[in-house]
Amino acid sequence: MNSDVTVLGAQVSLLWVVIGAALVVFMQAGFALVETGFCRAKHAAHVVSTNFAIFGLGFVAFFFVGFPLAFGGFSYGAMGLDTPVGEALIGSGNWVFAWSGGWALTGPNITPALLGFFFYMTAFMDTTATIPTGSMAERWRWNSFVMWGLFCGAIYYPVIAAWTWGGGWLAKTWATMSLGAGYVDFAGSGVVHMTGGVAALAGAMVLGPRIGKYSSDGKSLPMPGHHLPMAMLGTFILLFGWFGFNAASTLSATDVQFATVATNTAIAGAFGSVVAMLWIMRRTGKPNPAMMI
């Protein structure tokens, strides 16, 4: 009886993770609408194309190379993922820097639980990859964008993930350096958002501002987006997807703290929008939809 309950719990948890992954993938539509709505009309096709293509580019690279490097040694019994698909590639013991195994999802330990976890982590990787598409919008060539998508999916994100969520050296500092619990990141504030943000900042610094952003005397000029309703719709889609991004990060449907996570996500979105609205009204005397979202 107990074994049946355990199996059922793992199956329900796997379903929960797959649903969460689908919601995170849907966030790509939100990013596309927000970034396209805020760009100038003449660049809209290019911007929305980068958001569309980044999913496929990152996915293919992560499928063949990135996932094995990041999570070849990962196991999590709560969702039925009991056996790692590989072993250490670089390092050993508590000092692993990259993993090996399960290349292109092949091998004896490829189970439905592993595939569900792969799907979820792919969605997180693609979120990381899509962040720079906003910071470098209107300014990078298509070939450069393609190189970024493949690099992020194959090397950039997987290396950081291997050190942290994959059980690598940062996750084991509690054992090697007596630093408490090691690196802890519940839903990607560092592994996803900081990793993507650093790449976005570096790209923006290299490319510089958009043409027309500054006058000849260095004064900043307004560059309003061409379609704010599109950007607002994208923001709502992102909020909807974030319930999967955050709440499903429990990786277990039997961990009822996912309700706490979902509520905190809603609170953050609601209060963030109200504070932004009040701040811009205080500063300019009128509401500004672009600043509210």
Beta strands, then each sheet from edge to edge (+ up, - down):
strand 1: 87-92
strand 2: 95-100
sheet 1: 1+ 2-
end
